[in-house]
Amino acid sequence: MLQRSKTRPQQQLSLGQRLLRDRVLLLFALPGTALIIAFHYVPLLGNVIAFKDYQPFLGISGSDWSGWANFGVIFNGDPAFLRALKNTLILTSLQSIFVFPAPILLALLLNSLFSERIKRIAQSILYLPHFMSWVIVVALFQQMLGGSGLLNNYLRSHDLATINIIGNSELFHVLLTSQIIWKDTGWATILFLAALSQIDSQLYEAASVDGASRMRQLWHVTLPGLRGIIILLFILRLGDSLTVGFEQIILQQQAVGRDISEVLDTYVYNNGVIGGAWGVAAAVGLVKGLVGVALVLAANKVAHIFGEQGVYQR
């Protein structure tokens, strides 16, 4: 007579036992967690000044409550705010179309190289601009494309008409997008190259046996293998869609004027830190953050509908 084997239920560990088991990982995570709490979550409490007539010499507790008055620039359509919002949306669109796909294309190009030595050298060169500050990057572009830069000096030496790029308001958005692509595309390929390395090589062999060309293999094997990481990064990018580069823009704002270069981040800085309208600046920053959170949640919901994991699981 056969007896059924009884499986012993797995004993659930208590909180103290789990903390003791994972103590090494928790210790490693402690410094990063402390930094995030100190510099990201604790400052969120300062958003209360969006509802106050904040005066620095009185402090947060001493300033009078103003209710929703500071949000009037948003609800009433202040021209300066609308101009900053328009420029932000233009830059966000350009970055979504040109900046976001750039590391994907570069990663596919690097992955197609057969020589590992050449691939490592190319990666090292492409990573370097990421470690330069925006001050250096802007200075390099000015030395190359400015009125007295290398390009215009070359054109003058050959009796050709010079090109006004730096300081040209019509080309400012294109210039910003080009700077971001040059600086961060190489570094952003790291995640995509890691995802490419996880694709099973047997899938390519099977596709090749079936007569699939390199383009077919790219479309039916490579891109589906990258789909998860692409969707994840795109959702995270939506959260920062209204953040288009404060330091990069503020360094070049004087050259083209605020009409074309003012974005939400510089609007907050110019009105809060420079202009002293702390409550208005906090209100704009708060709404910008809430919109970013809403976009992430909505995009993640759409990803779940199409069967993707997204940023977090259901």
Secondary structure, 3 states (H helix, E strand, C coil): CCCCCCCCCCCCCCHHHHHHHCHHHHHHHHHHHHHHHHHHHHHHHHHHHHHEECCCCCHHHHCEECCCHHHHHHHCCCHHHHHHHHHHHHHHHHHHHHHCHHHHHHHHHHHCCCCHHHHHHHHHHHHHHHHCCHHHHHHHHHHHHCCCCHHHHHHHHCCCCCCCCCCCHHHHHHHHHHHHHHHHHHHHHHHHHHHHHCCCHHHHHHHHHCCCCHHHHHHHHHHHHHHHHHHHHHHHHHHCCCCCCHHHHHCCHHHHCHHHHCCHHHHHHHHHHHCCCHHHHHHHHHHHHHHHHHHHHHHHHHHHHCCCCCCCCC
